[in-house]
Each structure stands twice: as C-alpha cells, then as structure tokens.
C-alpha cells in the first residue's frame, strides 16, 4: 500500500507559505510547533 509521505521540511515550507497567504494566529502557532519539533529532532 502506497502512502504519500510529506517530509518535515516540506511541511514547514507549506506552513510558511500559508502564513504568507493569510497571517492567521492559528497558522503562526502551527509554524512555531513545527519549528519546535524541528529543534527536537535535531537534538535527538
């Protein structure tokens, strides 16, 4: 069974582009969460 996997970087880029389209508090929060997860992965 094939699943389309999205990489962490692609997800972050997608969130950044959405942030530019509509500066929404929720989108900004997701971007921060994404960034924190990226930092977490770097330490692990």
C-alpha positions in Angstrom: 0.0 0.0 0.0 1.5 3.3 -1.1 1.2 6.4 1.1 2.3 9.8 0.1 4.8 10.9 2.8 5.5 14.5 3.4 8.9 15.4 4.8 9.2 17.6 7.8 10.9 20.3 5.7 8.1 20.2 3.2 5.6 20.6 5.9 7.4 23.6 7.4 7.7 25.2 4.0 4.0 24.6 3.4 3.1 26.2 6.7 5.4 29.2 5.9 3.6 29.7 2.6 0.2 29.5 4.3 1.5 32.1 6.8 2.2 34.5 4.0 -1.2 33.9 2.4 -3.2 34.6 5.5 -1.4 35.8 8.6 -3.6 33.8 10.9 -2.8 33.2 14.6 -3.5 29.5 14.2 -1.2 29.2 11.2 1.5 31.0 13.1 1.1 28.7 16.1 1.4 25.7 13.8 4.6 27.2 12.4 6.0 27.6 15.9 5.1 24.0 16.8 6.7 22.8 13.5 9.9 24.8 14.4 10.0 23.3 17.9 9.6 19.8 16.5 12.5 20.5 14.1 14.7 21.6 17.0 13.6 18.5 18.9 14.6 16.2 16.0 18.0 17.9 15.8 18.7 17.2 19.4 17.6 13.6 19.0 
